[in-house]
């Protein structure tokens, strides 16, 4: 009786492992997302991120670009560019 319980437990674990592996491969090697498709059709190069260090570099680059754009816009508003009035 204990052997039957152990065998059914192993069978359940095997089924879960197979399903988890299918899910993992489906989510990590699927077709490109809509954003990636739109970016490539617009001629924008997407950075290749293979590991955590690459991801941190891309995140820092985006953050630096956003900060630079916000500072540029703030200086434009201070100068009154684009018809923006200073408060």
N, C-alpha and C positions, 0 to 999 in steps of 0.2 A: 504494500500500500504506500509506504514511504517512497519507494522507487517510482511509482506512478506520479506522485506529487512532484518529485524532483524532475522527472522527465517533462511534465507539463510546464513547470516553471522555466526550464531550459528552452522549451519550444516557444514560450511566450517571450522570453528575452531575445531569442533569435529573430522572431517576427518584428519586435520593436527595433532591433539593430538594423534590420534590412530596411524598414520604413524610414528610420532616421537617416540612413545613408542615402536613400533616394531623395529625401527632402533636402539634405545638405547639397547634393550635387545639382539639384534643380534650382536652388536659390543662388548658388555661387558660380554657375557656369551657364546661366540662361542668356537669352538674347539681350542686347543693350536696352537700357531703359528709354522711355520717351524723351527724357531730357538729353541723354547722350545722342540719340538719333537727331534731335533738333539741333544740337550743337554741331554735330558733324555736317549736317546739311547746310548750316550757316557758315561753315568754314572755320569753326573754332576748334583749336587743338585741345583735347582733354589730356590732362597729365595722367601718366600711368602710375598707379599706386599699388605696389606689391607687398609692402610691409608697413609696420607702424611708423618707422622713421620717415618714409615717404609721405605717409598721411599727415604727420606732424608738419613736415615742410610745406605741403600744399596748404594746410590749414593756416599756417603762419603767413604764407604768401598772400592768401586771400584776405586775411585780417589786415596785413600791411597795405594792400591795395585799397581796401575799403576806408581805412584811416586816412590815406593820402587823398582819396576822392572827397571825403567829408571835409578835410582841411581846405582843399582847393575850393570847394563850394562855399565854405564859410568865408574865405577871403573874397570870393566873387560877390557875395551878399554884402560884405563890408564895403566893397568898392561900388556897389550899386549896379552890377552887371545883370543883364536879363530883366531889367525893369523892376527888380526887387527893391522895395523901399526898406531902409533900415528902420527898425522900431524905435 
